[in-house]
């Protein structure tokens, strides 16, 4: 049986070229949300968002406002949602991944960050490399103080990549996404370009209520199923120093950093 699923991506301010999948699944719907009236694709269902037809919103704001309301675009018939950064190209059928998640009843799939495992360190890295204003770290810390979670520790808290995510189409995952949307809005009105840290913090609230599957990021970096490109570029990002998954069996049996079912914290997601 083929499990119905949706792939959703988004392109704003002409930040990325549209990357049509090399292989498509008939049981999948491919959705691209954009502010570009002229964007065309023979594969992606292009959804033009007129609410973003304004110069008052940055590309980051549009992206986060869409990324964390993706359930609004998805059919209730879809069992799973794959949310892709628009820098990722689909190379082959994603049915083996969907089947694996469905058969194991996983609620969430995300990649463990390959380099860092600390939220504060992640902010400092973005400040150093991407020029992120230090005010956003302060706003994040203010949010944590206003909305404390018992036993949560910022140091060595664990860190996940937010480039590629798999959501089960359930009310609890919708609630998680809604909470993250509201948190980013409260924190900085979606202006903070580092959603990974706030996402990790909100996910902590749900970790003992969901069944996640965390994996290494080479599932979508230069692997069998997908590959990633430099932003707004046709330059492929190679990851030769990481072991690639060549089959779903290899992915299933891979040595993972952690495969949590019930966790008290993310402190075990270490390197």
C-alpha positions as CSV (number, residue, x, y, z in Angstrom):
1,X,0.0,0.0,0.0
2,X,1.3,3.4,-0.9
3,X,0.9,6.0,1.9
4,X,-0.4,9.4,0.8
5,X,2.0,12.2,1.8
6,X,2.8,15.8,1.0
7,X,6.1,17.5,0.2
8,X,6.0,21.2,0.9
9,X,8.6,23.9,0.3
10,X,8.6,27.6,0.0
11,X,10.4,30.3,-2.1
12,X,10.2,34.0,-1.2
13,X,12.0,37.1,-2.6
14,X,13.4,34.9,-5.4
15,X,15.9,33.5,-2.9
16,X,16.1,30.1,-4.6
17,X,15.5,28.6,-8.0
18,X,12.7,26.1,-8.0
19,X,14.1,22.5,-8.0
20,X,11.8,20.0,-9.6
21,X,12.1,16.5,-8.2
22,X,14.0,14.1,-10.5
23,X,11.5,11.3,-9.5
24,X,7.9,11.8,-8.4
25,X,5.6,9.6,-6.4
26,X,2.0,9.3,-7.6
27,X,0.8,9.1,-4.0
28,X,2.5,12.4,-3.2
29,X,1.5,16.0,-3.6
30,X,4.2,18.5,-4.1
31,X,3.4,22.1,-2.9
32,X,5.5,25.2,-3.2
33,X,4.3,28.4,-1.5
34,X,5.6,31.6,-2.9
35,X,5.2,35.4,-3.3
36,X,6.1,35.2,-7.0
37,X,3.1,35.4,-9.3
38,X,5.3,34.2,-12.2
39,X,6.8,31.1,-10.6
40,X,6.0,28.0,-12.8
41,X,6.5,24.2,-12.4
42,X,5.2,21.1,-14.1
43,X,5.5,19.2,-10.8
44,X,5.1,21.5,-7.9
45,X,1.6,22.9,-7.1
46,X,2.4,26.6,-6.9
47,X,0.5,28.4,-4.2
48,X,0.8,32.2,-4.5
49,X,0.2,33.9,-1.1
50,X,-1.2,37.4,-1.6
51,X,-0.8,38.2,2.1
52,X,3.0,38.4,1.4
53,X,2.5,40.8,-1.4
54,X,4.1,43.6,0.6
55,X,7.6,45.1,1.1
56,X,7.0,45.3,4.9
57,X,7.9,41.6,5.4
58,X,11.4,40.2,4.9
59,X,12.1,36.8,3.3
60,X,12.8,35.3,6.7
61,X,9.5,36.5,8.1
62,X,7.6,35.1,5.1
63,X,9.4,31.8,5.3
64,X,8.8,31.3,9.0
65,X,5.2,32.4,8.8
66,X,4.7,29.7,6.2
67,X,7.0,27.0,7.5
68,X,5.2,27.0,10.8
69,X,1.7,27.0,9.4
70,X,2.2,24.2,6.8
71,X,-0.7,22.2,8.0
72,X,-3.0,24.9,6.6
73,X,-1.8,23.9,3.1
74,X,-2.0,20.1,3.4
75,X,-4.9,17.8,2.6
76,X,-6.2,15.8,5.6
77,X,-5.7,12.6,3.5
78,X,-1.9,13.0,3.7
79,X,-0.6,10.8,6.4
80,X,2.8,12.5,6.5
81,X,4.3,15.9,5.6
82,X,7.8,16.4,4.4
83,X,8.9,20.0,4.8
84,X,11.9,20.7,2.7
85,X,14.2,23.7,2.5
86,X,14.1,24.9,-1.1
87,X,17.8,24.3,-1.4
88,X,17.1,20.5,-1.5
89,X,16.7,18.5,-4.6
90,X,14.7,15.2,-4.5
91,X,16.6,12.5,-6.4
92,X,14.5,9.4,-6.0
93,X,11.2,8.1,-4.6
94,X,10.6,9.0,-1.0
95,X,8.1,6.2,-0.5
96,X,10.6,4.0,1.4
97,X,11.1,6.7,4.0
98,X,7.4,7.3,4.3
99,X,6.7,3.6,4.6
100,X,9.4,3.3,7.3
101,X,7.9,6.1,9.4
102,X,4.4,4.8,8.9
103,X,5.1,1.2,9.9
104,X,7.0,2.4,13.0
105,X,4.4,5.0,13.9
106,X,6.9,7.8,14.2
107,X,5.5,11.3,14.8
108,X,8.5,13.3,13.8
109,X,11.7,12.9,11.8
110,X,14.6,15.4,12.0
111,X,18.4,15.4,11.6
112,X,20.8,15.7,14.4
113,X,23.0,18.8,13.9
114,X,26.3,17.6,12.6
115,X,28.5,20.2,14.3
116,X,26.9,21.6,17.5
117,X,24.7,20.5,20.4
118,X,24.2,23.7,22.3
119,X,21.6,26.4,21.7
120,X,23.7,29.3,23.0
121,X,26.7,28.1,20.9
122,X,24.4,28.0,17.9
123,X,23.4,31.6,18.4
124,X,27.0,32.7,18.8
125,X,27.9,30.8,15.6
126,X,25.2,32.6,13.7
127,X,26.4,35.9,15.1
128,X,29.9,35.2,14.0
129,X,29.3,33.6,10.6
130,X,26.0,35.1,9.4
131,X,26.0,38.4,11.2
132,X,22.9,37.8,13.3
133,X,22.2,40.6,15.7
134,X,23.0,39.8,19.3
135,X,19.6,41.2,20.3
136,X,18.0,38.0,19.1
137,X,19.9,35.8,21.6
138,X,18.7,38.2,24.3
139,X,15.1,38.0,23.1
140,X,15.4,34.2,23.0
141,X,16.7,34.1,26.6
142,X,13.9,36.5,27.7
143,X,11.3,34.1,26.2
144,X,12.9,31.2,28.0
145,X,12.6,33.1,31.3
146,X,9.0,34.0,30.6
147,X,8.0,30.4,29.6
148,X,10.2,28.1,31.7
149,X,10.1,24.3,31.2
150,X,11.1,22.2,34.2
151,X,14.5,20.7,34.1
152,X,15.4,22.3,30.8
153,X,19.1,23.3,30.6
154,X,20.4,25.6,27.9
155,X,23.9,24.1,28.1
156,X,24.4,21.0,26.0
157,X,20.7,20.9,25.4
158,X,21.1,19.1,22.1
159,X,20.5,20.5,18.6
160,X,18.6,19.4,15.6
161,X,18.7,20.6,12.0
162,X,15.5,22.2,10.7
163,X,16.3,22.0,6.9
164,X,14.4,18.7,6.4
165,X,11.5,17.5,8.7
166,X,9.0,14.7,8.6
167,X,5.7,15.3,10.4
168,X,2.9,12.9,11.0
169,X,-0.4,14.6,10.2
170,X,-1.8,14.5,13.7
171,X,-3.3,17.1,16.1
172,X,-0.3,16.9,18.4
173,X,2.1,17.8,15.7
174,X,-0.2,20.5,14.5
175,X,-0.2,21.8,18.1
176,X,3.6,21.7,18.2
177,X,3.8,23.7,15.0
178,X,1.2,26.3,16.2
179,X,3.1,26.7,19.5
180,X,6.4,27.3,17.6
181,X,4.6,29.8,15.3
182,X,3.3,31.7,18.3
183,X,6.7,31.6,20.1
184,X,8.5,33.1,17.1
185,X,5.9,35.7,16.7
186,X,6.1,36.7,20.4
187,X,9.9,36.6,20.5
188,X,10.6,38.9,17.5
189,X,7.7,38.9,15.1
190,X,9.5,36.2,13.0
191,X,12.6,38.5,12.5
192,X,15.0,36.2,14.2
193,X,16.6,34.1,11.4
194,X,17.6,31.3,13.8
195,X,14.5,29.2,14.2
196,X,16.4,26.1,15.3
197,X,16.9,27.2,18.8
198,X,13.3,28.3,19.5
199,X,12.2,25.1,17.7
200,X,14.3,23.0,20.0
201,X,12.9,24.7,23.1
202,X,9.3,24.3,22.0
203,X,10.0,20.7,21.0
204,X,11.2,20.0,24.6
205,X,7.6,20.6,25.7
206,X,6.4,17.8,23.5
207,X,9.2,15.3,23.6
208,X,7.6,12.9,26.1
209,X,4.3,13.0,24.2
210,X,5.5,12.0,20.8
211,X,7.5,9.2,19.1
212,X,10.4,10.8,17.2
213,X,13.1,9.3,14.9
214,X,16.3,11.4,14.8
215,X,18.9,10.6,12.1
216,X,22.1,11.9,10.6
217,X,21.7,14.7,8.1
218,X,23.3,12.7,5.3
219,X,19.8,11.3,4.6
220,X,19.3,14.4,2.6
221,X,22.9,15.6,2.0
222,X,24.5,14.0,-1.0
223,X,22.6,10.8,-0.5
224,X,20.4,8.4,-2.3
225,X,17.1,10.3,-1.7
226,X,18.1,14.0,-1.9
227,X,21.0,16.4,-2.2
228,X,21.5,19.9,-1.0
229,X,22.7,22.9,-2.9
230,X,24.2,26.2,-1.8
231,X,21.5,28.8,-1.4
232,X,20.4,30.6,-4.6
233,X,22.8,28.5,-6.5
234,X,23.2,25.4,-8.7
235,X,26.3,24.4,-6.7
236,X,25.9,21.1,-5.0
237,X,27.1,20.8,-1.4
238,X,29.1,17.7,-1.2
239,X,29.4,15.7,2.1
240,X,32.0,13.1,1.1
241,X,33.4,13.0,4.7
242,X,30.0,11.5,5.9
243,X,28.7,8.1,5.3
244,X,25.8,8.1,2.9
245,X,22.7,6.0,3.1
246,X,22.4,3.9,-0.1
247,X,19.1,2.1,0.9
248,X,16.3,2.3,3.4
249,X,17.7,-0.8,5.1
250,X,21.0,1.0,5.7
251,X,19.1,4.0,7.0
252,X,17.0,1.8,9.3
253,X,20.1,0.0,10.7
254,X,22.4,2.9,10.9
255,X,24.3,3.7,14.0
256,X,22.4,6.8,15.3
257,X,23.5,9.2,17.9
258,X,20.2,8.7,19.7
259,X,16.8,7.2,18.9
260,X,14.5,8.5,21.6
261,X,11.1,7.2,22.4
262,X,10.6,8.8,25.8
263,X,13.1,11.4,27.0
264,X,13.3,13.7,29.9
265,X,15.5,16.1,28.0
266,X,17.6,16.4,24.9
267,X,20.8,16.1,26.9
268,X,21.6,12.7,25.4
269,X,21.8,14.1,21.8
270,X,25.5,14.6,22.1
271,X,28.5,13.9,19.9
